[in-house]
Amino acid sequence: MELGEAVKKRRSIHEYEPKLVEEDVLKNIFRTAAWAPTHRMKEPWNVHLYQEKGKERYAEAVLDSYERQGFFQGYDEEKSRRLKKGIGDFLLQIPHHALIYMPKDEDERKFEEDYAAVCAYVQNVQLLAWEAGVGVLWTTSPYLHDPEFAKGVGLDPSFYKLVSVLQIGYPKRIPKAKQRTDIGDKMKVIRT
């Protein structure tokens, strides 16, 4: 698959086949993605990959965070229980969850450079996965801003920024393309 084709045909996947992506395929995706641009060769990205029984720990941490944030308030006990179960079941049926995180830097410019590098890394992961027939959904859920969630997955929130969680698996369904705005409406060419 050529790069332009991968960029245009890649889709965010919301439904996955109930099987794991082979470990060597995943490692190759994450390894090759590391060729993303990175200031001062810091390579600030880090990955926790949750799969199989490891997804239970991840789903529990997500549900605990949602509980702390009041997502289940305002419902009767039975409705709240059903919501929690539904979210938990949904998370457990996704084959892989990749938590992407980076060290924080007190220097705002360096922090932004590192964050940009991590985002480039994530986009590389998405394109390489697509080329391998693997689907990804890049999420930035509210629990990523919950210090207790970070602690629950073994990360010190004073030292690390949680950037995203990538849901990963073989696509069950591929959404149709959505039209993009013409670049002429987004780009101003300045010649003088």
C-alpha positions in Angstrom: 0.0 0.0 0.0 1.4 3.4 -1.0 1.6 6.1 1.6 -1.0 8.4 0.0 -3.4 5.5 -0.3 -2.9 4.5 3.4 -3.5 8.1 4.5 -6.7 8.4 2.4 -8.1 4.9 3.2 -7.3 4.6 6.9 -10.4 4.7 9.1 -11.0 4.9 12.8 -12.3 1.4 13.7 -15.0 1.0 16.4 -15.8 -2.7 15.9 -13.2 -5.5 16.1 -13.0 -9.2 15.3 -12.7 -11.2 18.5 -9.1 -12.3 18.0 -5.7 -11.0 19.0 -3.3 -9.4 16.6 -0.1 -11.4 16.4 2.6 -10.1 18.8 5.2 -9.9 16.1 2.8 -7.7 14.0 2.2 -5.4 16.9 5.8 -5.1 17.8 6.7 -4.3 14.2 4.0 -1.6 14.1 5.2 0.0 17.3 8.9 -0.4 16.5 8.6 1.1 13.0 6.4 4.0 14.2 9.4 5.1 16.3 10.8 6.7 13.2 8.5 9.6 13.9 10.2 13.0 14.1 11.5 13.7 17.6 13.3 16.8 18.9 16.7 16.1 20.3 16.1 12.4 19.7 14.2 12.2 22.9 11.7 9.6 21.6 9.3 10.5 24.4 6.6 7.9 23.7 6.0 5.0 25.9 3.4 2.2 25.5 1.5 0.0 28.0 -0.2 -2.7 25.9 -3.2 -4.3 27.6 -4.5 -7.6 26.2 -6.0 -10.9 27.4 -6.2 -10.8 31.2 -4.4 -7.5 31.3 -7.5 -5.8 29.9 -9.3 -6.6 33.1 -6.9 -4.3 35.1 -7.3 -1.6 32.5 -11.1 -1.8 32.4 -11.3 -1.7 36.2 -9.1 1.4 36.3 -11.4 3.1 33.6 -14.5 2.2 35.6 -13.0 3.4 38.8 -12.2 6.7 37.1 -15.7 7.1 35.7 -17.1 6.5 39.2 -14.8 9.2 40.7 -15.9 11.6 37.9 -19.6 11.0 38.6 -20.5 9.3 35.3 -22.9 7.0 37.1 -24.6 9.6 39.3 -28.2 10.5 38.8 -29.2 6.9 37.9 -30.9 4.4 40.1 -28.7 1.5 41.4 -29.8 -1.0 38.7 -29.3 1.5 35.8 -25.9 2.4 37.2 -24.9 -1.3 37.5 -26.0 -1.9 33.9 -24.0 1.1 32.6 -20.9 -0.1 34.4 -21.3 -3.6 33.1 -21.9 -2.3 29.5 -18.8 -0.2 29.5 -16.7 -3.0 31.1 -18.0 -5.5 28.6 -17.3 -3.1 25.7 -13.7 -2.5 26.9 -13.0 -6.2 27.4 -14.2 -7.2 23.9 -11.6 -4.9 22.2 -8.5 -7.1 21.6 -5.8 -4.6 22.6 -5.6 -1.2 24.4 -2.4 0.7 24.0 -1.9 3.4 26.6 0.5 6.0 25.1 2.2 8.2 27.6 5.2 10.5 27.9 7.4 12.1 30.5 6.4 15.6 31.5 8.9 18.5 30.9 8.6 21.7 33.0 9.9 23.7 30.0 6.7 24.4 28.0 8.4 24.6 24.7 10.1 21.2 25.2 6.9 19.7 26.5 5.0 20.8 23.3 7.8 19.5 21.1 7.6 16.1 23.0 3.8 16.1 22.7 4.0 16.8 19.0 6.5 13.9 18.6 4.2 11.5 20.5 1.2 12.5 18.2 3.4 11.9 15.1 4.3 8.5 16.6 0.6 7.7 17.1 -0.2 8.7 13.6 2.6 6.4 12.4 1.1 3.6 14.5 -2.3 4.1 12.8 -0.9 4.1 9.3 1.4 1.1 9.8 -1.4 -0.8 11.5 -3.7 0.0 8.5 -1.1 -1.3 6.1 -1.0 -4.5 8.1 -4.8 -4.9 8.0 -5.1 -3.9 11.6 -7.6 -1.2 12.8 -7.0 1.5 15.4 -9.1 4.0 17.2 -7.2 6.9 18.7 -9.0 8.0 21.9 -8.5 10.8 24.4 -11.0 9.8 27.1 -11.6 11.8 30.3 -9.8 9.2 32.5 -6.5 10.2 30.8 -6.8 13.4 32.9 -7.5 11.6 36.2 -4.4 11.4 38.3 -5.9 8.4 40.2 -6.3 6.5 36.9 -2.6 7.0 36.2 -1.8 5.7 39.6 -4.1 2.8 39.1 -2.2 1.7 36.1 1.2 2.1 37.8 2.2 5.5 36.5 3.2 8.6 38.5 0.9 11.5 37.3 3.4 14.1 38.5 6.0 12.6 36.1 4.0 11.3 33.2 1.3 12.8 30.8 -1.1 10.2 29.5 -1.6 11.1 25.8 -4.1 8.6 24.4 -5.4 5.1 24.4 -5.4 3.3 21.1 -8.0 0.6 20.7 -6.5 -2.0 18.3 -7.7 -5.1 16.5 -8.7 -6.6 13.2 -11.6 -4.6 11.9 -15.1 -6.2 11.9 -16.5 -3.3 9.9 -14.8 -0.5 8.1 -16.7 2.8 8.1 -17.2 4.8 4.9 -15.0 7.7 4.1 -16.2 11.2 5.3 -15.6 14.1 3.0 -12.6 16.4 3.9 -12.6 20.2 3.5 -10.7 21.3 0.4 -7.2 22.6 1.3 -8.0 25.8 -0.6 -10.4 26.7 2.3 -7.7 26.0 4.9 -4.4 27.3 3.4 -3.4 30.8 2.6 -0.4 31.1 0.3 1.7 34.2 1.1 4.1 35.2 -1.6 5.2 38.7 -0.5 
